[in-house]
Amino acid sequence: MLSLLWFILILGSIVAIHEFGHFIFAKIANIYVYEFSIGMGKKIFGKKKKDGETEFCIRAIPLGGYVMIAGEDVEDEKIPKKRQMCNKSFWQRFMVLFAGPFNNFWFAFVVLLISAFIFGAVSMKPYIGEVVPNYPAAEVGLEKGDLVLTIDGKRIKDWDNGLIILQTTDGSESTFVVKKANGEIREYHIAPLEVTDEKGNVSYKYGIATGAKREYGFWKSIKYAFQKTRSLFTSMFITLKYLFTGKVGINQLSGPVGIYTIVDSQAKEGIESLLYLVAYLSINVGIINLLPFPAFDGGRILFLFIEKIFNKPVPKKVENIIHTIGFMLIIGLLVYVTIMDIGRLVK
């Protein structure tokens, strides 16, 4: 039950921050906002000030949310034209759409900053913490304290992107270039060990653990929050690249069920792990929403730029049909990923 509460709180906060970005910039642009909702489905709570125009709602399914804005999809004859989004300037509309993902980015930064203040700033340098005996890394001579410079020719600035490279290996031999404690630069060729768990899932292990020291102080925390936010951006773009090139399959994505299991495991690790997860998911939500795909904020921004380039908007009917198709495809993907998540749980 506690994990379920964490799940609702984490997703709810990320969605609320995202939608608040759309809401506040709509208000700044003097656009009429009908509703601000957290969750989907049946309304279980709604409040509207007597002199206000926006109803604030909480809905039954704690997944997603939305801000209903006048003139975003169709013009409303009941609302003055000057207060409808479709009649605002390019930059006003752009900022309303961009503000949701932007809010996710700064929210992640703030969460990481709070974590660093409380638990200390973890050094981002990719030092090897432990080398497991009888595993490939130990057998070739990697040692605790080695600094990883490159893996397969790719520069490793931190463990976030380094781990993605290691976790997406197909079992082939990898080339590590490391800096030893005495300053010597050495190259190692390591073929990971294939491991099959009790559920039949295959993974590849090198036998190394990450290592990092903790630093405390205001400026150390600020530096860490900036570096970690940048690192999470880089990791997300690497993941998207691998997804589009086929190195990461759709069956490796996680939906609500998968996220719940991650929340459950992170909750057992403690508050620091949960804070990291919040930052990670918030950046993921922001970047995914900026993809130029119909129904996402990025898809709507794409239509804005098409209008700007050709000095003529795409007919609203056509745009809405495209967004509807995109939304249905997203729902289909979500259903597929959820089925895969459930399948992994019951294996």
N, C-alpha and C positions, 0 to 999 in steps of 0.2 A: 504493500500500500504506500509506503514512504517513497519507493522508487517511482510509482505512478504520480504522486504529488510533485516530485522533482521534475518528472517528464512534462507535466502540464505547466509548471512554473517556468521551466526553461524555454519551452516552445512559445508559451504565452508571452513571456518578456521579449523574446526576439521578434515575434510578430507585432507586438504592441509598439516597440521601438521603430520598426519598419513602417508601419501604417501611420504612426505619429509624424514621421517625416513628410509623407504625402499630405497629411492633414494640416500641419502647421504652415507649409508653403502654399497650400491652397488658400488658407486664411490670409497669409501675407499678400497674396495676389488678389484678394477680395473675391474669391470664387465661392459660390454657394455649396455647402457640404450638407447633404441630407443625413448621412449616417456614418458613424465610426464604430466598426464591429470587430471584436476579438472572438475568433472561433467561427464555425460554420454551422449551418442547419437551423434548428428551431431556436428562437429567441427565448432565453431564460431570464434575462434582465435587460431593462432599457430605461434610460433616464434622459429627459430633455428639459432644459430650463424654460421657464415660462416665456422669457424674452429671447430665447435662443432659437437657432434654426437646426442645430445638429443633435440627433439622438445618439447617445452613447450606449452600446449594447454588448452583452456577453451572450454568446450562442453555445448550443449544447455540445458540439464536437470541437474539442480543443486543438484543432488543426487549421492553420491559416487565419485569415481575417481580411478585412477590406475597408476602404473608405469610399463611400458612394458620393461622387462629385457631379454636380450639374454640368451637362454639356460635354462629358467625357466620351460618351458613346453616341448619344442623340441629343438634339436640342430639346429643351423643355419650355413650352410656351408660357408656363406659369411663372418662370423665373426670368428676371430682366436679362437681356442679352449680354450686357456688360459684366454680369456676374457668372457667366457660363464659361467653362474652360475652353471650349472650341473657339471662343471669340477673344481669347487672350493672346499676347504676343508669343513668338517662338520661344524666347528665353524664359518667360513665365511658365509656359507649359513644360518646357524641358526641366526646369528646376522642381516642379511638382512631381514629375516622374522620377527624376534622379534622386530626390531627397530621401526616398525610402531606402534604397541600397546604401546611400551615403550614411544614413543614420546607423545602419548595421555595422559599418566600418568603424565609426568613432565609438560605438557601443563596445565593440570588441576591444578596442584600445583601452577604454576606461576599465573594463573588466580585468584585463591583463595588468593594468597599472595597480588596481586594488589588490590583486593577487600578489604582485611584487612587494607592495607595501607590507602586506601581512606575513607572507611566507618567504620573502627574499627573492631577488632577481637571479634566475638561473642563467649561467653563462651560456651563450649561444654557440661557442666554438665546438666543433665536432670531435671532441676527445673520446677515445675508447675508454669506457669505465671498467669493464670486466671482460676477460676472455675465458670462455668456458672450456675446461680441459676436454680433450678427445674430440673436439669439433674442428672443422676445417681451418678456422682462423688461427687456432692455437697450433695446429700442426704445421702451418707455413711460417709461423714465427711472429704473428701480431702480438702486441703486448699492451697491457694497461698503461694509459698515458700517451699512447701514440695519437698524433693529430692527423685525421684524415684530410688529405688535400683534394684528391679526385677519386671518383669511382667510374671506371670505363670512360675516362677522358672528360667526364663532367665535373666541373668545379663544385666542391661541397663547402658552402659557406656555413651551414648549420645542419643539425641532425634532422630537421623537419623534411627538407628535400632529399637528404641522404637516405632516410628510412623509406621514402616512397620508392626510390630507385631499388633498394634492397628488397622491399616487399613485393615489387612487381616483377621480380626476376622469373625467368622461365626455367631456371636450373642450370643455365650455362655458366661457364667460368667467368668470373669478374676480375678486373684488374684494379687493385687498390694502390694508390700512391700516398704514402704517409710520411710524416716528419717524426722521427724518433726523439726521445727525451734529450739526446746529446746533439740534436740539430741535424743529424744525418737524414737524407731523403732516400727512401727505399720503395721499391715496387714489389707488390705481391700478387700472385695469380691464385684466386681461390674459387674452387667449385663448391657450391653450397651442398649441404647434406639434405637429401629428400626425407621428409618426416610425414608419416600418415597417422592421424589421430584416431580415436576410437570410433568416430563417426565416418571415417573414410576420407576426410578432407586432407588433401596433400598440400604441404608447404615446404619451403626451403629455408634452412637455417645455416647461418655462418658461424654462430657461436660467439657473438660479441654483444655487449650491452653498452648503451650510451653512458657517458660520464660527464658530469658538469658540477662546478662548484657554485655555491650561493653567495650572492653579494647583497649588502644592505645599504640603504641610504636613498634619499630623495632622487638625486640625479641618476643613480644606478637603476632605480626603478623606472624612471622616465625613459632612459636609454633602452632598457629591456623591453618595455611596452612597445616602443617604436620598432625595435628590431624584430620582436616576435610577431607583430602585426604584419610587417613586411614579409617575414618568413612564411606566415600562413597564406598570404597572397600568392607567393611564389609556389608553394606546395599545391595550392588549388589550381593554378594555371598548368602546372606539370601534370596533375591528375586529369584535367580536361584534355590536355594534349594526348595523353595516353589513351583516354576514352575515345577520342576521335580517330586515333591511329590504330585502335584495336588492341593495344597492349593491355588495357584494362577493359574487361567485358561488362556489359550491362548487368549481368548476373552478380557482379561484385558491388553494385550500388546498394544503398540501404534506404528503405522507406520508413514510415512511422514505427513499424514493429522493430526493425533493425535499430533505429535510433533509441527506442525504449530499452532494448537489451544493452546498448552502449551506456545509456544513462544509469541503468541498474549496476553495471560493473564499475563505472566511474564513481558512483555514490559510495560504493564499498571502499574505494581508495581514499575518500575524504573530500573536503570542501575545495582544496586546491585543484584536484582533478576535475571537479565539477565546473569550477570557474574557467579552467582551460577549455573544457568542452563547450561552454557557453560562447566563448570567444571564437572557437573554431567553427561552430555551427552558424554563428552570426555572420562571419565573413563568407561562409559557403552560401548562405541565403542571399547576401548582398550581391555576390558575383554571379550566381545562377540567375538572379532577377535581371541582371544587366545583359545577359546573353540576348542577341538580336533574334529572338524566337517569338512568334505570335503568342499573345496573352501575357508574356512577361513584360516588365517595365522596359527592358531593352528592345522588345519588339515594337512597343508603342513609340519609343524614342526613334527607332529606325524610320517609322512612318513620318515622324516630325521632320527628319532630315530629308526624306524624299520630297516632302512638301516644300522645304526650304530650297532644295536644289532645282526643282522644276517650277517653283513659284506657283504651285497649284496642289491643293490637298487631294489625297486619294479619296474617292467617294466613300462617305461614312458607311454606307451599306456594304461595300466591298471590304473595307477594313474590318468591320464587325464580323463578317463571315469568316475572314481569315483568322481573326482572334478566336472565334468560336471553334474552328477546326483545330487550332493550336492548343486550346484548352482541353479539347477532347483527347488529343494525342497525349497531353501531359497526364490526364486522368488514367488513360490506358497504361502508360508507363508506370504510374504510381501503383495501379492494381497489380501489374506484372511483378514489380519489385517487392510489393507486399507479400505476394504468393511465394516468391523466392525466400523472403525473410522467414516466413512461417515454415517453409520446407526445411530451412537450416535449423530451426528450433526443434522440430520434431524428429530430426534424423537420429 
